[in-house]
Amino acid sequence: MAAKIRKGDKVIVLTGRDKGRTGEVFEVRPDAGTALVRGINLVKRHQKQTQNQEGGIVTKEAPINLSNVAYVGKDGKPTRIGFKIQADGKKVRVAKSSGVEIDG
């Protein structure tokens, strides 16, 4: 299955404590159906000190389910994503609300 949300996409959170906030996807985990979004779903973790890393309480992004985020189109509004096959046989992502092709 082709991924509808990809690395580098701007998304908006639809539900949860970060509802309404936007951020950029920097990692997608298709097998788990989750994504990591910069600055969204932040959690604090107690990090043990290692030879390369300092210990203490660190804040980092936790995975968020792909069903809880929506792609933000060029107009700044959330939209669903579909696929279209071009005349040359290339498969491209398309914004459902406007029909505009999505780069990437």
Steps between C-alpha positions, in 0.01 A plus 500: 500500500631843411538743788264795494698692762873523427814645654513876450120547482337775705218354708240616752398300806129411499458365852672478837676754718679657200179541295525782247881526509704452184845357444726327252524121481860388546444125524223264388463147635261330253514160671372657824275756324663788686710808428730732693411867458746774599378679815182291537415237764799587717575271795764508772724197540761419763820439304779294653846646448718324243851557373367709210193658658429694815235372738197681642145571398471550124201621299438325170222430250288188546335325203151617405253284311461586130121506543542795738681727253394658170711639217498881475467619140645811337191697609575422867193281549503129590414264218485130429743347253418281202699357212480560127679318220632738235505431127863385515406243769650692792302487826469838679335618821206738460326726754136386510358844580666693218622230258851653504796265463728472802874512438721235648 
